[in-house]
Protein backbone atom coordinates (compact mmCIF):
# COMPACT_ATOMS: atom_id res chain seq x y z
CA UNK A 1 0.00 0.00 0.00
CA UNK A 2 2.80 2.44 0.88
CA UNK A 3 4.49 2.03 -2.51
CA UNK A 4 1.15 2.52 -4.22
CA UNK A 5 0.53 5.77 -2.32
CA UNK A 6 4.05 6.99 -3.09
CA UNK A 7 3.40 6.63 -6.81
CA UNK A 8 -0.22 7.83 -6.65
CA UNK A 9 -0.73 10.15 -3.65
CA UNK A 10 -3.97 11.51 -5.12
CA UNK A 11 -5.63 8.23 -4.10
CA UNK A 12 -5.89 9.61 -0.58
CA UNK A 13 -8.34 12.24 -1.83
CA UNK A 14 -10.27 10.27 -4.46
CA UNK A 15 -10.86 6.61 -5.14
CA UNK A 16 -9.75 5.69 -8.66
CA UNK A 17 -12.21 4.24 -11.14
CA UNK A 18 -11.83 0.61 -12.17
CA UNK A 19 -10.19 1.60 -15.47
CA UNK A 20 -7.80 3.92 -13.62
CA UNK A 21 -6.98 1.10 -11.21
CA UNK A 22 -6.19 -1.23 -14.13
CA UNK A 23 -3.97 1.42 -15.72
CA UNK A 24 -2.19 2.05 -12.43
CA UNK A 25 -1.52 -1.65 -11.93
CA UNK A 26 -0.26 -1.95 -15.49
CA UNK A 27 2.01 1.08 -15.06
CA UNK A 28 3.38 -0.28 -11.76
CA UNK A 29 3.96 -3.71 -13.30
CA UNK A 30 5.81 -2.12 -16.22
CA UNK A 31 7.91 0.00 -13.85
CA UNK A 32 8.85 -3.02 -11.71
CA UNK A 33 9.63 -5.01 -14.85
CA UNK A 34 12.02 -2.29 -16.05
CA UNK A 35 13.70 -2.16 -12.63
CA UNK A 36 14.14 -5.94 -12.64
CA UNK A 37 15.56 -5.85 -16.18
CA UNK A 38 18.01 -3.11 -15.17
CA UNK A 39 19.15 -5.21 -12.21
CA UNK A 40 19.79 -8.21 -14.47
CA UNK A 41 21.74 -6.01 -16.88
CA UNK A 42 23.81 -4.68 -13.98
CA UNK A 43 24.67 -8.19 -12.81
CA UNK A 44 25.67 -9.19 -16.34
CA UNK A 45 27.90 -6.09 -16.55
CA UNK A 46 29.52 -7.12 -13.25
CA UNK A 47 30.26 -10.59 -14.61
CA UNK A 48 31.63 -9.11 -17.83
CA UNK A 49 33.95 -6.86 -15.83
CA UNK A 50 35.15 -9.80 -13.74
CA UNK A 51 35.73 -11.78 -16.92
CA UNK A 52 37.80 -8.97 -18.45
CA UNK A 53 39.84 -8.79 -15.25
CA UNK A 54 40.59 -12.50 -15.61
CA UNK A 55 38.79 -13.57 -12.45
CA UNK A 56 36.69 -16.17 -14.26
CA UNK A 57 39.74 -18.11 -15.51
CA UNK A 58 40.61 -19.53 -12.07
CA UNK A 59 40.17 -23.25 -11.46
CA UNK A 60 38.66 -22.83 -8.00
CA UNK A 61 35.47 -20.89 -7.27
CA UNK A 62 36.06 -17.28 -6.37
CA UNK A 63 33.85 -15.96 -3.54
CA UNK A 64 33.30 -12.66 -5.36
CA UNK A 65 32.10 -14.46 -8.46
CA UNK A 66 29.92 -16.76 -6.37
CA UNK A 67 28.26 -13.69 -4.83
CA UNK A 68 27.70 -12.09 -8.23
CA UNK A 69 26.23 -15.32 -9.60
CA UNK A 70 23.92 -15.64 -6.59
CA UNK A 71 22.71 -12.06 -7.09
CA UNK A 72 22.23 -12.76 -10.79
CA UNK A 73 20.11 -15.83 -10.03
CA UNK A 74 17.96 -13.78 -7.64
CA UNK A 75 17.67 -10.98 -10.18
CA UNK A 76 16.62 -13.40 -12.90
CA UNK A 77 13.91 -14.85 -10.65
CA UNK A 78 12.61 -11.36 -9.89
CA UNK A 79 12.79 -10.44 -13.58
CA UNK A 80 10.78 -13.51 -14.58
CA UNK A 81 8.21 -12.82 -11.85
CA UNK A 82 7.78 -9.20 -12.98
CA UNK A 83 7.62 -10.25 -16.62
CA UNK A 84 4.82 -12.73 -15.90
CA UNK A 85 2.89 -10.11 -13.92
CA UNK A 86 3.26 -7.55 -16.71
CA UNK A 87 2.11 -10.01 -19.37
CA UNK A 88 -0.87 -11.03 -17.20
CA UNK A 89 -1.94 -7.41 -16.72
CA UNK A 90 -1.45 -6.60 -20.40
CA UNK A 91 -3.66 -9.56 -21.34
CA UNK A 92 -6.30 -8.50 -18.82
CA UNK A 93 -6.31 -4.94 -20.20
CA UNK A 94 -6.48 -6.20 -23.78
CA UNK A 95 -9.53 -8.32 -22.96
CA UNK A 96 -11.40 -5.39 -21.39
C-alpha positions as CSV (number, residue, x, y, z in Angstrom):
1,X,0.0,0.0,0.0
2,X,2.8,2.4,0.9
3,X,4.5,2.0,-2.5
4,X,1.1,2.5,-4.2
5,X,0.5,5.8,-2.3
6,X,4.0,7.0,-3.1
7,X,3.4,6.6,-6.8
8,X,-0.2,7.8,-6.6
9,X,-0.7,10.1,-3.6
10,X,-4.0,11.5,-5.1
11,X,-5.6,8.2,-4.1
12,X,-5.9,9.6,-0.6
13,X,-8.3,12.2,-1.8
14,X,-10.3,10.3,-4.5
15,X,-10.9,6.6,-5.1
16,X,-9.8,5.7,-8.7
17,X,-12.2,4.2,-11.1
18,X,-11.8,0.6,-12.2
19,X,-10.2,1.6,-15.5
20,X,-7.8,3.9,-13.6
21,X,-7.0,1.1,-11.2
22,X,-6.2,-1.2,-14.1
23,X,-4.0,1.4,-15.7
24,X,-2.2,2.1,-12.4
25,X,-1.5,-1.6,-11.9
26,X,-0.3,-2.0,-15.5
27,X,2.0,1.1,-15.1
28,X,3.4,-0.3,-11.8
29,X,4.0,-3.7,-13.3
30,X,5.8,-2.1,-16.2
31,X,7.9,0.0,-13.8
32,X,8.9,-3.0,-11.7
33,X,9.6,-5.0,-14.9
34,X,12.0,-2.3,-16.0
35,X,13.7,-2.2,-12.6
36,X,14.1,-5.9,-12.6
37,X,15.6,-5.9,-16.2
38,X,18.0,-3.1,-15.2
39,X,19.1,-5.2,-12.2
40,X,19.8,-8.2,-14.5
41,X,21.7,-6.0,-16.9
42,X,23.8,-4.7,-14.0
43,X,24.7,-8.2,-12.8
44,X,25.7,-9.2,-16.3
45,X,27.9,-6.1,-16.6
46,X,29.5,-7.1,-13.3
47,X,30.3,-10.6,-14.6
48,X,31.6,-9.1,-17.8
49,X,33.9,-6.9,-15.8
50,X,35.1,-9.8,-13.7
51,X,35.7,-11.8,-16.9
52,X,37.8,-9.0,-18.4
53,X,39.8,-8.8,-15.3
54,X,40.6,-12.5,-15.6
55,X,38.8,-13.6,-12.4
56,X,36.7,-16.2,-14.3
57,X,39.7,-18.1,-15.5
58,X,40.6,-19.5,-12.1
59,X,40.2,-23.2,-11.5
60,X,38.7,-22.8,-8.0
61,X,35.5,-20.9,-7.3
62,X,36.1,-17.3,-6.4
63,X,33.8,-16.0,-3.5
64,X,33.3,-12.7,-5.4
65,X,32.1,-14.5,-8.5
66,X,29.9,-16.8,-6.4
67,X,28.3,-13.7,-4.8
68,X,27.7,-12.1,-8.2
69,X,26.2,-15.3,-9.6
70,X,23.9,-15.6,-6.6
71,X,22.7,-12.1,-7.1
72,X,22.2,-12.8,-10.8
73,X,20.1,-15.8,-10.0
74,X,18.0,-13.8,-7.6
75,X,17.7,-11.0,-10.2
76,X,16.6,-13.4,-12.9
77,X,13.9,-14.9,-10.7
78,X,12.6,-11.4,-9.9
79,X,12.8,-10.4,-13.6
80,X,10.8,-13.5,-14.6
81,X,8.2,-12.8,-11.9
82,X,7.8,-9.2,-13.0
83,X,7.6,-10.3,-16.6
84,X,4.8,-12.7,-15.9
85,X,2.9,-10.1,-13.9
86,X,3.3,-7.5,-16.7
87,X,2.1,-10.0,-19.4
88,X,-0.9,-11.0,-17.2
89,X,-1.9,-7.4,-16.7
90,X,-1.4,-6.6,-20.4
91,X,-3.7,-9.6,-21.3
92,X,-6.3,-8.5,-18.8
93,X,-6.3,-4.9,-20.2
94,X,-6.5,-6.2,-23.8
95,X,-9.5,-8.3,-23.0
96,X,-11.4,-5.4,-21.4
